[in-house]
Amino acid sequence: MAVRDALVPARLASPARSPVPRYRLLGMLGSAVIALGGLLSGVTPLGEIAIDLPLLHDLRASTTLSVFVVYVGLALLLLAWWRVGVTVRAANGPTLRELMVTAAWWAMPFALITPIFSGDVHSYLAQGAMTMAGLDAYRVGPSALGGPLTVNVPDIWQHTPAPYGPIFLWLAAAVTALTDSGVWAGVIGMRALALLGVGLLAWSVPRLAGLCGVRPVAALWLGVLNPLVLLHLIADAHNEAVMLGLMCVGLLLALRRRPAIGIVVITLAALVKAPAAMAIAFVVPIWARHLAGRRRRLRAAQRTVVVTVVTGLAAAAATRSGFGWARALDTPTHAHTWMSVTTDAGWAAGTLLHRLSGLTVEHTVRAFWLGGLVVAAAVSLILWRRAARIGPVTALGLCLAVVVLAGPVVHPWYLLWALVPLAAAARGAALRRAMAIGSVVLVLVVLPGGVEPGLPAFLGAALGSSAVLVAAAGRPGRRRGPGRRNRPTGTHATAVPG
């Protein structure tokens, strides 16, 4: 009896059990439901990986039902992510290891599925196969290849050249070679490549955060565990995963007094996808800090140019691709996206001017695109000049945000160009909360790729997300007994993660 009484105070004084495992299960359930919904309303596969079971065919016929399933999963995943973010703020919050395990659990249901929101991975495979076959992917589109790998490439991209760098085409070619040009195996191979990129992010983002004065767990939660990363970089296997992974590793090397190696890695990232090239400019103030004497920034800029040029020439020679990719950088503008401010404003102004003066809408839209690029260039120059005061990684993130928002094409995963470096370096609470809230909005505004926008799809999205939120809001709280301690400050489920 005395022994039992002696143990009671110790039991009461023990730390509260972490809620992260519970949220981990909730998020994994959300991912699994999204994967199931992807079979109903995701990108519809054709050819080798066609999934045409009678039951699925009948369920796909109801757009509202199929989108409802996806949005139930999205809401569950977002709810779990938000609640994990609240625990990150607590003094006894989760460790980096716990968050990485959580990320692995949440990503697992996406490992073997077909794409849900975008079929770009099929274009990657076709361009990789073209490279293997000796076709110039910077001059002709996938239609020149033909065969099973082009069946799932959208019509709009069948005749357009690849806007990606030679390093990415070389990687895509390696995937198609290893998978023997199989469609299903190729999708899994491209997803493995994306997982490698996200793995680089998981390794580098917390370390970048430590050097930039940000809590590593907060950076990992916002920049890697983010549902935007899970859905668009892993599930849809976008090449931003490799680009961002290499870019962040390069920035980390530069901050660790290895700027030359860092520029080599960032240049390789830019040869995956061009936006990473902006990070090269922001290595200049980092390198300048490590130099002595006068005109440090000028000397750092000169060395940066030399390393970048040598790396680019070496990559071009190794891949035998040349620099034809620079001519194809405007390929994404063939698809007009409603999220682009310059495109929307240009279309509205162009429609009005066409009625008043007969000026074509396309010319007005392109004028707005040019104006947006000029504004982005001016803001980027200001941020670069102030990088030493703002912080080079933060300045880079803000610069990329301006470039995306003022650009002619905006997809939700493009915002990750800015969000990832800002998650690692931005210390302002208001900015971090805005990014967290913006991530939730961006996840919810993108419909699955297999349905047409319209009332049935919007109804399914509204019903699916509201059902989860209503259930979560109506869940009765646990009663506190007289001996139960209060929760630590900042762990209430409705708080806004910082």
BAMARPA-956927 format. One record per residue (C-alpha): x, y negated, z; chain; residue number from 0. Coordinates in steps of 0.001 Angstrom, whole numbers, plus 500000, padded with zeros to 6 digits. Example, Ala and Ser with C-alpha at 12.3 -4.5 7.8 and 13.67 -1.06 7.14 Angstrom:
{{512300; 504500; 507800}; 'A'; 0}
{{513670; 501060; 507140}; 'A'; 1}
END
This chain:
{{500000; 500000; 500000}; 'A'; 0}
{{502805; 497618; 500906}; 'A'; 1}
{{504603; 498428; 497656}; 'A'; 2}
{{501465; 497642; 495621}; 'A'; 3}
{{500988; 494333; 497449}; 'A'; 4}
{{504618; 493417; 496820}; 'A'; 5}
{{504127; 493923; 493110}; 'A'; 6}
{{501073; 491658; 492791}; 'A'; 7}
{{502926; 488299; 492836}; 'A'; 8}
{{505385; 489547; 490221}; 'A'; 9}
{{502520; 490603; 487958}; 'A'; 10}
{{500817; 487232; 488321}; 'A'; 11}
{{504069; 485438; 487580}; 'A'; 12}
{{504818; 487402; 484402}; 'A'; 13}
{{504649; 485407; 481152}; 'A'; 14}
{{501450; 485518; 479123}; 'A'; 15}
{{501401; 488021; 476293}; 'A'; 16}
{{502167; 486418; 472923}; 'A'; 17}
{{499115; 486061; 470684}; 'A'; 18}
{{501252; 486324; 467534}; 'A'; 19}
{{500734; 490107; 467068}; 'A'; 20}
{{496977; 489540; 467109}; 'A'; 21}
{{497230; 486765; 464525}; 'A'; 22}
{{499598; 488967; 462529}; 'A'; 23}
{{496877; 491580; 462201}; 'A'; 24}
{{494306; 488919; 461329}; 'A'; 25}
{{496521; 487532; 458568}; 'A'; 26}
{{497284; 490992; 457198}; 'A'; 27}
{{493545; 491682; 457063}; 'A'; 28}
{{493144; 488433; 455115}; 'A'; 29}
{{495890; 489430; 452659}; 'A'; 30}
{{494307; 492857; 452175}; 'A'; 31}
{{490891; 491311; 451471}; 'A'; 32}
{{492494; 488873; 448983}; 'A'; 33}
{{494205; 491807; 447245}; 'A'; 34}
{{490858; 493622; 447035}; 'A'; 35}
{{489166; 490491; 445735}; 'A'; 36}
{{491937; 490152; 443173}; 'A'; 37}
{{490720; 493367; 441533}; 'A'; 38}
{{487314; 491734; 441127}; 'A'; 39}
{{488093; 488138; 440177}; 'A'; 40}
{{491853; 487950; 439642}; 'A'; 41}
{{493691; 487863; 436325}; 'A'; 42}
{{492041; 490665; 434324}; 'A'; 43}
{{494738; 493079; 433119}; 'A'; 44}
{{494613; 494607; 429642}; 'A'; 45}
{{496464; 497417; 427932}; 'A'; 46}
{{498623; 499691; 430055}; 'A'; 47}
{{497467; 498340; 433441}; 'A'; 48}
{{493786; 497883; 432630}; 'A'; 49}
{{491629; 498667; 435662}; 'A'; 50}
{{488162; 499446; 434358}; 'A'; 51}
{{486499; 501684; 436930}; 'A'; 52}
{{482701; 501611; 436593}; 'A'; 53}
{{482190; 500331; 440149}; 'A'; 54}
{{484713; 497512; 439702}; 'A'; 55}
{{483182; 496637; 436359}; 'A'; 56}
{{479756; 496275; 437983}; 'A'; 57}
{{481118; 494193; 440852}; 'A'; 58}
{{483036; 491913; 438468}; 'A'; 59}
{{479763; 491105; 436753}; 'A'; 60}
{{478797; 488997; 439780}; 'A'; 61}
{{481128; 485993; 439830}; 'A'; 62}
{{479706; 484761; 443124}; 'A'; 63}
{{480311; 488071; 444888}; 'A'; 64}
{{483823; 488600; 443539}; 'A'; 65}
{{484948; 485059; 444406}; 'A'; 66}
{{483253; 485408; 447806}; 'A'; 67}
{{485524; 488358; 448627}; 'A'; 68}
{{488675; 486436; 447704}; 'A'; 69}
{{487669; 483416; 449767}; 'A'; 70}
{{486839; 485513; 452818}; 'A'; 71}
{{490433; 486741; 452638}; 'A'; 72}
{{491824; 483246; 452038}; 'A'; 73}
{{489961; 481872; 455046}; 'A'; 74}
{{491179; 484729; 457274}; 'A'; 75}
{{494782; 484212; 456155}; 'A'; 76}
{{494594; 480436; 456637}; 'A'; 77}
{{493023; 480857; 460069}; 'A'; 78}
{{495788; 483237; 461133}; 'A'; 79}
{{498492; 480933; 459743}; 'A'; 80}
{{497032; 477896; 461504}; 'A'; 81}
{{496829; 479684; 464854}; 'A'; 82}
{{500418; 480900; 464528}; 'A'; 83}
{{501365; 477280; 463834}; 'A'; 84}
{{499705; 476216; 467071}; 'A'; 85}
{{501777; 478763; 469021}; 'A'; 86}
{{504924; 477417; 467319}; 'A'; 87}
{{504360; 474112; 469135}; 'A'; 88}
{{504324; 475782; 472555}; 'A'; 89}
{{507425; 475904; 474735}; 'A'; 90}
{{507276; 479735; 474829}; 'A'; 91}
{{506340; 480060; 471162}; 'A'; 92}
{{507328; 482822; 468724}; 'A'; 93}
{{510895; 483566; 467728}; 'A'; 94}
{{512293; 483496; 464196}; 'A'; 95}
{{512248; 487277; 464173}; 'A'; 96}
{{508549; 487375; 465087}; 'A'; 97}
{{507704; 484958; 462271}; 'A'; 98}
{{509766; 486915; 459737}; 'A'; 99}
{{508041; 490151; 460737}; 'A'; 100}
{{504703; 488348; 460403}; 'A'; 101}
{{505650; 487135; 456917}; 'A'; 102}
{{506533; 490697; 455897}; 'A'; 103}
{{503191; 492005; 457173}; 'A'; 104}
{{501220; 489313; 455381}; 'A'; 105}
{{503113; 489850; 452119}; 'A'; 106}
{{502782; 493645; 452150}; 'A'; 107}
{{499270; 493879; 450591}; 'A'; 108}
{{500500; 491850; 447596}; 'A'; 109}
{{503384; 494188; 446754}; 'A'; 110}
{{501708; 496374; 444126}; 'A'; 111}
{{498713; 494352; 442922}; 'A'; 112}
{{498130; 492600; 439612}; 'A'; 113}
{{498353; 488756; 439618}; 'A'; 114}
{{495400; 486946; 441189}; 'A'; 115}
{{495555; 483223; 440425}; 'A'; 116}
{{497938; 482985; 437454}; 'A'; 117}
{{499120; 485318; 434703}; 'A'; 118}
{{502441; 483524; 434135}; 'A'; 119}
{{504316; 486690; 435097}; 'A'; 120}
{{503237; 488231; 431783}; 'A'; 121}
{{504862; 485339; 429917}; 'A'; 122}
{{508044; 485929; 431934}; 'A'; 123}
{{508089; 489590; 430893}; 'A'; 124}
{{507491; 488789; 427234}; 'A'; 125}
{{510256; 486179; 427221}; 'A'; 126}
{{512610; 488610; 428948}; 'A'; 127}
{{511846; 491264; 426340}; 'A'; 128}
{{512425; 488705; 423561}; 'A'; 129}
{{515837; 487936; 425047}; 'A'; 130}
{{516654; 491655; 425148}; 'A'; 131}
{{515555; 492023; 421522}; 'A'; 132}
{{517751; 489139; 420366}; 'A'; 133}
{{514869; 486743; 419643}; 'A'; 134}
{{515410; 483091; 420551}; 'A'; 135}
{{512738; 482417; 423203}; 'A'; 136}
{{513509; 478686; 422889}; 'A'; 137}
{{512343; 478599; 419263}; 'A'; 138}
{{509497; 481106; 418995}; 'A'; 139}
{{506730; 482275; 421302}; 'A'; 140}
{{505792; 485760; 422544}; 'A'; 141}
{{503650; 486367; 419441}; 'A'; 142}
{{506910; 486907; 417532}; 'A'; 143}
{{507639; 489893; 419780}; 'A'; 144}
{{504296; 491693; 419641}; 'A'; 145}
{{503772; 494936; 421520}; 'A'; 146}
{{502295; 495731; 424950}; 'A'; 147}
{{504152; 493016; 426876}; 'A'; 148}
{{502403; 490251; 424949}; 'A'; 149}
{{498842; 491549; 425383}; 'A'; 150}
{{498326; 489749; 428688}; 'A'; 151}
{{500040; 486486; 427689}; 'A'; 152}
{{497342; 483762; 427475}; 'A'; 153}
{{496598; 482470; 423986}; 'A'; 154}
{{497867; 478991; 424840}; 'A'; 155}
{{501389; 480386; 425437}; 'A'; 156}
{{501538; 482899; 422586}; 'A'; 157}
{{503276; 480463; 420203}; 'A'; 158}
{{505151; 478184; 422639}; 'A'; 159}
{{508879; 478409; 423461}; 'A'; 160}
{{510079; 479198; 426973}; 'A'; 161}
{{510665; 476155; 429231}; 'A'; 162}
{{512884; 478114; 431624}; 'A'; 163}
{{516644; 478145; 431898}; 'A'; 164}
{{518948; 480871; 430579}; 'A'; 165}
{{519615; 482332; 434027}; 'A'; 166}
{{515929; 483091; 434465}; 'A'; 167}
{{515598; 484578; 430975}; 'A'; 168}
{{518632; 486729; 431724}; 'A'; 169}
{{517014; 487928; 434980}; 'A'; 170}
{{513687; 488586; 433217}; 'A'; 171}
{{515544; 490491; 430495}; 'A'; 172}
{{517242; 492620; 433157}; 'A'; 173}
{{513833; 493424; 434667}; 'A'; 174}
{{512383; 494495; 431315}; 'A'; 175}
{{515469; 496622; 430635}; 'A'; 176}
{{515265; 498338; 434023}; 'A'; 177}
{{511533; 498959; 433664}; 'A'; 178}
{{511830; 500154; 430050}; 'A'; 179}
{{509460; 497365; 428913}; 'A'; 180}
{{506607; 498852; 430948}; 'A'; 181}
{{503906; 496332; 431849}; 'A'; 182}
{{502999; 497616; 435305}; 'A'; 183}
{{506601; 498343; 436280}; 'A'; 184}
{{507605; 494946; 434868}; 'A'; 185}
{{505101; 493110; 437070}; 'A'; 186}
{{506468; 494963; 440114}; 'A'; 187}
{{510009; 494153; 439007}; 'A'; 188}
{{509256; 490436; 438669}; 'A'; 189}
{{507601; 490500; 442087}; 'A'; 190}
{{510731; 492128; 443535}; 'A'; 191}
{{512714; 489250; 442026}; 'A'; 192}
{{510296; 486784; 443655}; 'A'; 193}
{{510658; 488580; 446989}; 'A'; 194}
{{514422; 488193; 446684}; 'A'; 195}
{{513931; 484444; 446210}; 'A'; 196}
{{511605; 484227; 449219}; 'A'; 197}
{{514165; 486227; 451191}; 'A'; 198}
{{516754; 483556; 450371}; 'A'; 199}
{{514274; 480959; 451648}; 'A'; 200}
{{513696; 482898; 454870}; 'A'; 201}
{{517465; 482976; 455420}; 'A'; 202}
{{518316; 479404; 454445}; 'A'; 203}
{{515347; 477266; 455551}; 'A'; 204}
{{515772; 477819; 459328}; 'A'; 205}
{{519501; 477161; 459026}; 'A'; 206}
{{518882; 474008; 457003}; 'A'; 207}
{{516414; 472907; 459661}; 'A'; 208}
{{518991; 473385; 462417}; 'A'; 209}
{{521424; 471102; 460564}; 'A'; 210}
{{518695; 468507; 459890}; 'A'; 211}
{{517393; 468260; 463460}; 'A'; 212}
{{514173; 470255; 462900}; 'A'; 213}
{{513139; 473271; 464980}; 'A'; 214}
{{513913; 476366; 462857}; 'A'; 215}
{{510669; 478149; 463816}; 'A'; 216}
{{508611; 475132; 462746}; 'A'; 217}
{{510453; 475004; 459418}; 'A'; 218}
{{509983; 478730; 458815}; 'A'; 219}
{{506263; 478520; 459624}; 'A'; 220}
{{505626; 475578; 457291}; 'A'; 221}
{{508064; 476406; 454493}; 'A'; 222}
{{508063; 480214; 454233}; 'A'; 223}
{{505109; 481696; 456130}; 'A'; 224}
{{502902; 479189; 454313}; 'A'; 225}
{{500018; 480894; 452401}; 'A'; 226}
{{501022; 478907; 449299}; 'A'; 227}
{{504289; 480858; 449296}; 'A'; 228}
{{502559; 484192; 449877}; 'A'; 229}
{{499872; 483684; 447238}; 'A'; 230}
{{501744; 481921; 444453}; 'A'; 231}
{{505388; 482910; 444858}; 'A'; 232}
{{504876; 486524; 445961}; 'A'; 233}
{{501432; 487650; 444771}; 'A'; 234}
{{501687; 485814; 441436}; 'A'; 235}
{{505511; 486197; 441205}; 'A'; 236}
{{506206; 482632; 440047}; 'A'; 237}
{{509830; 481861; 439248}; 'A'; 238}
{{509756; 478962; 441735}; 'A'; 239}
{{510685; 481617; 444310}; 'A'; 240}
{{514129; 482167; 442752}; 'A'; 241}
{{514600; 478466; 441971}; 'A'; 242}
{{513790; 477320; 445516}; 'A'; 243}
{{515738; 480139; 447131}; 'A'; 244}
{{518926; 479252; 445245}; 'A'; 245}
{{518361; 475511; 445716}; 'A'; 246}
{{518042; 475807; 449491}; 'A'; 247}
{{521083; 478074; 449745}; 'A'; 248}
{{523063; 475511; 447727}; 'A'; 249}
{{521935; 472651; 449979}; 'A'; 250}
{{522899; 474675; 453043}; 'A'; 251}
{{526378; 475342; 451635}; 'A'; 252}
{{526822; 471635; 450882}; 'A'; 253}
{{525838; 470647; 454425}; 'A'; 254}
{{528262; 473261; 455759}; 'A'; 255}
{{531174; 471465; 454060}; 'A'; 256}
{{531202; 473631; 450943}; 'A'; 257}
{{529762; 471112; 448474}; 'A'; 258}
{{531474; 472518; 445359}; 'A'; 259}
{{530085; 476024; 445929}; 'A'; 260}
{{526754; 474474; 446837}; 'A'; 261}
{{526609; 472641; 443498}; 'A'; 262}
{{527420; 475863; 441647}; 'A'; 263}
{{524452; 477588; 443335}; 'A'; 264}
{{522111; 474624; 442771}; 'A'; 265}
{{523140; 474476; 439106}; 'A'; 266}
{{522188; 478137; 438791}; 'A'; 267}
{{518837; 477231; 440388}; 'A'; 268}
{{518372; 474503; 437752}; 'A'; 269}
{{519163; 477081; 435066}; 'A'; 270}
{{516215; 479054; 436412}; 'A'; 271}
{{513882; 476057; 436355}; 'A'; 272}
{{514868; 472462; 435656}; 'A'; 273}
{{513423; 470594; 438707}; 'A'; 274}
{{516175; 472016; 440924}; 'A'; 275}
{{518624; 469798; 439028}; 'A'; 276}
{{517434; 466870; 441158}; 'A'; 277}
{{519067; 468494; 444174}; 'A'; 278}
{{522462; 468106; 442492}; 'A'; 279}
{{522191; 464318; 442786}; 'A'; 280}
{{521484; 464572; 446508}; 'A'; 281}
{{524611; 466629; 447116}; 'A'; 282}
{{526610; 463503; 446166}; 'A'; 283}
{{525915; 461643; 449462}; 'A'; 284}
{{526570; 464878; 451360}; 'A'; 285}
{{529945; 465335; 449650}; 'A'; 286}
{{530770; 461655; 450106}; 'A'; 287}
{{530457; 462037; 453887}; 'A'; 288}
{{533265; 464588; 453821}; 'A'; 289}
{{535666; 462387; 451870}; 'A'; 290}
{{538064; 459792; 453216}; 'A'; 291}
{{539079; 456478; 451713}; 'A'; 292}
{{537282; 454037; 449454}; 'A'; 293}
{{534604; 454621; 446804}; 'A'; 294}
{{533663; 457916; 448379}; 'A'; 295}
{{530272; 458152; 446659}; 'A'; 296}
{{531808; 457452; 443240}; 'A'; 297}
{{534444; 460110; 443718}; 'A'; 298}
{{531843; 462556; 445003}; 'A'; 299}
{{529670; 461847; 441955}; 'A'; 300}
{{532599; 462480; 439600}; 'A'; 301}
{{533404; 465804; 441233}; 'A'; 302}
{{529731; 466763; 441205}; 'A'; 303}
{{529482; 466118; 437467}; 'A'; 304}
{{532595; 468198; 436768}; 'A'; 305}
{{531396; 471187; 438796}; 'A'; 306}
{{527894; 470985; 437283}; 'A'; 307}
{{529157; 470810; 433692}; 'A'; 308}
{{531647; 473653; 434150}; 'A'; 309}
{{528988; 475849; 435766}; 'A'; 310}
{{526445; 475047; 433038}; 'A'; 311}
{{528909; 475810; 430241}; 'A'; 312}
{{529983; 479050; 431902}; 'A'; 313}
{{526351; 480141; 432321}; 'A'; 314}
{{525548; 479272; 428706}; 'A'; 315}
{{528543; 481261; 427486}; 'A'; 316}
{{527756; 484242; 429739}; 'A'; 317}
{{524097; 484409; 428684}; 'A'; 318}
{{524798; 483436; 425037}; 'A'; 319}
{{521750; 481201; 425136}; 'A'; 320}
{{523099; 477730; 424469}; 'A'; 321}
{{521045; 474725; 425554}; 'A'; 322}
{{517913; 475245; 423485}; 'A'; 323}
{{515870; 475378; 426689}; 'A'; 324}
{{516221; 471584; 427017}; 'A'; 325}
{{514080; 471153; 423884}; 'A'; 326}
{{511303; 473258; 425393}; 'A'; 327}
{{510927; 471410; 428705}; 'A'; 328}
{{507671; 469826; 427533}; 'A'; 329}
{{505997; 473222; 426979}; 'A'; 330}
{{503991; 473074; 430258}; 'A'; 331}
{{502262; 469885; 429026}; 'A'; 332}
{{500281; 472016; 426545}; 'A'; 333}
{{498029; 472919; 429484}; 'A'; 334}
{{496172; 469934; 430936}; 'A'; 335}
{{495581; 470337; 434663}; 'A'; 336}
{{492940; 468423; 436598}; 'A'; 337}
{{495329; 467867; 439530}; 'A'; 338}
{{497602; 465543; 437507}; 'A'; 339}
{{496854; 461917; 438353}; 'A'; 340}
{{498519; 460564; 435208}; 'A'; 341}
{{496658; 463020; 432974}; 'A'; 342}
{{493279; 462235; 434570}; 'A'; 343}
{{493851; 458470; 434506}; 'A'; 344}
{{495157; 458624; 430942}; 'A'; 345}
{{492181; 460649; 429781}; 'A'; 346}
{{489692; 458259; 431430}; 'A'; 347}
{{491439; 455168; 430022}; 'A'; 348}
{{491897; 456837; 426643}; 'A'; 349}
{{488224; 457721; 426385}; 'A'; 350}
{{487278; 454111; 427095}; 'A'; 351}
{{489859; 452691; 424670}; 'A'; 352}
{{488810; 455132; 421981}; 'A'; 353}
{{485258; 453830; 422155}; 'A'; 354}
{{486372; 450198; 422179}; 'A'; 355}
{{489232; 450193; 419682}; 'A'; 356}
{{489471; 453641; 418131}; 'A'; 357}
{{492822; 454431; 419816}; 'A'; 358}
{{493276; 458182; 420209}; 'A'; 359}
{{492926; 459653; 423671}; 'A'; 360}
{{496112; 461703; 423238}; 'A'; 361}
{{498230; 458588; 422680}; 'A'; 362}
{{496831; 456956; 425806}; 'A'; 363}
{{497458; 460067; 427874}; 'A'; 364}
{{501068; 460217; 426701}; 'A'; 365}
{{501505; 456534; 427553}; 'A'; 366}
{{500318; 457277; 431094}; 'A'; 367}
{{502707; 460224; 431261}; 'A'; 368}
{{505582; 457958; 430288}; 'A'; 369}
{{504508; 455395; 432885}; 'A'; 370}
{{504398; 458105; 435543}; 'A'; 371}
{{507898; 459274; 434653}; 'A'; 372}
{{509211; 455687; 434825}; 'A'; 373}
{{507657; 455221; 438282}; 'A'; 374}
{{509072; 458574; 439419}; 'A'; 375}
{{512544; 457641; 438140}; 'A'; 376}
{{512465; 454285; 439926}; 'A'; 377}
{{511324; 455794; 443227}; 'A'; 378}
{{513886; 458579; 442903}; 'A'; 379}
{{516693; 456054; 442454}; 'A'; 380}
{{515579; 454169; 445568}; 'A'; 381}
{{515438; 457389; 447583}; 'A'; 382}
{{518865; 458459; 446333}; 'A'; 383}
{{520403; 455136; 447364}; 'A'; 384}
{{518873; 455503; 450837}; 'A'; 385}
{{519633; 459211; 451200}; 'A'; 386}
{{522345; 458657; 453817}; 'A'; 387}
{{519837; 456883; 456073}; 'A'; 388}
{{516774; 459040; 455362}; 'A'; 389}
{{518689; 462289; 455219}; 'A'; 390}
{{519623; 463842; 451861}; 'A'; 391}
{{517334; 466868; 452153}; 'A'; 392}
{{514372; 464758; 453258}; 'A'; 393}
{{515054; 462262; 450465}; 'A'; 394}
{{515196; 465133; 447965}; 'A'; 395}
{{511852; 466474; 449178}; 'A'; 396}
{{510210; 463052; 448887}; 'A'; 397}
{{511733; 462597; 445441}; 'A'; 398}
{{510379; 465931; 444218}; 'A'; 399}
{{506956; 465070; 445664}; 'A'; 400}
{{506870; 461855; 443633}; 'A'; 401}
{{508022; 463671; 440497}; 'A'; 402}
{{505270; 466276; 440833}; 'A'; 403}
{{502480; 463840; 441712}; 'A'; 404}
{{503407; 461451; 438881}; 'A'; 405}
{{504028; 464241; 436389}; 'A'; 406}
{{501869; 465322; 433468}; 'A'; 407}
{{501194; 468816; 434837}; 'A'; 408}
{{500458; 469703; 438471}; 'A'; 409}
{{499857; 473213; 439793}; 'A'; 410}
{{499591; 473993; 443535}; 'A'; 411}
{{502855; 475940; 443489}; 'A'; 412}
{{504628; 472895; 442012}; 'A'; 413}
{{504051; 471135; 445334}; 'A'; 414}
{{506305; 473753; 446925}; 'A'; 415}
{{509228; 472034; 445176}; 'A'; 416}
{{508772; 469239; 447709}; 'A'; 417}
{{507180; 471079; 450612}; 'A'; 418}
{{510004; 473570; 451197}; 'A'; 419}
{{512852; 471023; 451607}; 'A'; 420}
{{510564; 468726; 453616}; 'A'; 421}
{{509606; 471624; 455889}; 'A'; 422}
{{513304; 472117; 456590}; 'A'; 423}
{{514281; 468472; 457072}; 'A'; 424}
{{511358; 466073; 457662}; 'A'; 425}
{{511060; 465124; 461329}; 'A'; 426}
{{508012; 462853; 461205}; 'A'; 427}
{{505025; 464489; 462919}; 'A'; 428}
{{502521; 462713; 460658}; 'A'; 429}
{{504260; 463941; 457493}; 'A'; 430}
{{504460; 467513; 458755}; 'A'; 431}
{{500775; 467523; 459712}; 'A'; 432}
{{499873; 466099; 456313}; 'A'; 433}
{{501823; 468916; 454642}; 'A'; 434}
{{500092; 471534; 456783}; 'A'; 435}
{{496627; 470147; 456025}; 'A'; 436}
{{497544; 469703; 452359}; 'A'; 437}
{{498618; 473354; 452184}; 'A'; 438}
{{495192; 474453; 453405}; 'A'; 439}
{{493483; 472260; 450808}; 'A'; 440}
{{495720; 473488; 447970}; 'A'; 441}
{{495030; 477119; 448853}; 'A'; 442}
{{491275; 476549; 448738}; 'A'; 443}
{{491035; 474478; 445544}; 'A'; 444}
{{492461; 477136; 443198}; 'A'; 445}
{{489979; 479705; 441935}; 'A'; 446}
{{491099; 483222; 441007}; 'A'; 447}
{{492364; 483443; 437437}; 'A'; 448}
{{489740; 485872; 436191}; 'A'; 449}
{{486698; 483624; 436595}; 'A'; 450}
{{485538; 480466; 434896}; 'A'; 451}
{{485003; 477350; 437055}; 'A'; 452}
{{481273; 476780; 437515}; 'A'; 453}
{{478453; 476896; 440007}; 'A'; 454}
{{478609; 480680; 440646}; 'A'; 455}
{{482355; 480529; 441387}; 'A'; 456}
{{482087; 477432; 443579}; 'A'; 457}
{{479149; 478988; 445453}; 'A'; 458}
{{481148; 482147; 446149}; 'A'; 459}
{{484119; 480069; 447358}; 'A'; 460}
{{481941; 477969; 449666}; 'A'; 461}
{{480101; 480982; 451100}; 'A'; 462}
{{483255; 483056; 451614}; 'A'; 463}
{{485287; 480371; 453388}; 'A'; 464}
{{482324; 479099; 455440}; 'A'; 465}
{{481419; 482602; 456652}; 'A'; 466}
{{484847; 483033; 458247}; 'A'; 467}
{{484996; 479513; 459681}; 'A'; 468}
{{481502; 479797; 461188}; 'A'; 469}
{{482374; 483183; 462697}; 'A'; 470}
{{485625; 481786; 464132}; 'A'; 471}
{{483916; 478697; 465551}; 'A'; 472}
{{481127; 480751; 467109}; 'A'; 473}
{{483428; 483299; 468727}; 'A'; 474}
{{482891; 483066; 472482}; 'A'; 475}
{{485984; 482135; 474437}; 'A'; 476}
{{487375; 484397; 477107}; 'A'; 477}
{{486170; 483724; 480580}; 'A'; 478}
{{488858; 482696; 482967}; 'A'; 479}
{{488769; 484468; 486285}; 'A'; 480}
{{489752; 482648; 489434}; 'A'; 481}
{{493241; 484104; 489305}; 'A'; 482}
{{493859; 483530; 485562}; 'A'; 483}
{{496266; 480780; 484639}; 'A'; 484}
{{495420; 478027; 482189}; 'A'; 485}
{{496906; 478151; 478711}; 'A'; 486}
{{500094; 476190; 478145}; 'A'; 487}
{{499586; 472718; 476728}; 'A'; 488}
{{499360; 472670; 472917}; 'A'; 489}
{{498150; 476244; 472382}; 'A'; 490}
{{494476; 475541; 471877}; 'A'; 491}
{{493310; 477097; 468617}; 'A'; 492}
{{491869; 473870; 467273}; 'A'; 493}
{{494999; 471792; 467695}; 'A'; 494}
{{496818; 470549; 464601}; 'A'; 495}
{{500268; 472172; 464173}; 'A'; 496}
{{503099; 469690; 463994}; 'A'; 497}
END
